[in-house]
Amino acid sequence: MPANVDKEKCTGCETCVAECPSEAISMVDEKAEVDSEACIDCGVCIDACPEEAISLE
């Protein structure tokens, strides 16, 4: 299951974009968005997010 971004918590800091090893995260309307096809379920973005806005649910 790909990472899920809580748009309410995401501040658009882009930390997850820089940390994602599969380049599956991009910014859309100043919020992180995960490409479910490219996401490898590694969890790096979850640990990187300072707002705790990303989960693997």
N, C-alpha and C positions, 0 to 999 in steps of 0.2 A: 504494500500500500504506500503510495507516495506521501511525502510530507504535505501537511495542511497548514495554511497561514490564516490566523485569526486577523482579519482586516481591521477589526476594532482596536487590537493591541499593536499592530504594526505601525511604526513611526516612519518607515521609509529610510532607515539609516544605511541600507545596502550592505551591512555586514555579512548577511547570509549569501548575498550574490558573490562577494569576494571569496568566501570560504567554500562554496559548493564545488566539490571535485568533478562533478559531471556537468557543470554549467547549466543546471536545470532550473535555476531561479533567475527571473528577470523582474524589472520594475514596470508595473502597469498602473497608471494613474497614481504614481508616488507610493505604491504599496507593492510588497513582494508577491510574486506569483510563481507557483511551481509548475513546470512542464511535467505532467505525470508520465509521459513517455520516456523522458530523459532521467527522471529521478531514480536513483539506485538504492533508496531506503537506508542510507548509511547513517543518518542522524547527525551529521556534522553541523548542519544548519540549526538544529535544535540547541546544541551546546553553544553555538556562536551567537544566537539571538539574545541581545541584552533585555528585550522586552518579554521574553518567554511567549512569543506570539506564534511559534511553530511547533507542531506536534506530528506524530505518526499515528494518527487515529483513522 
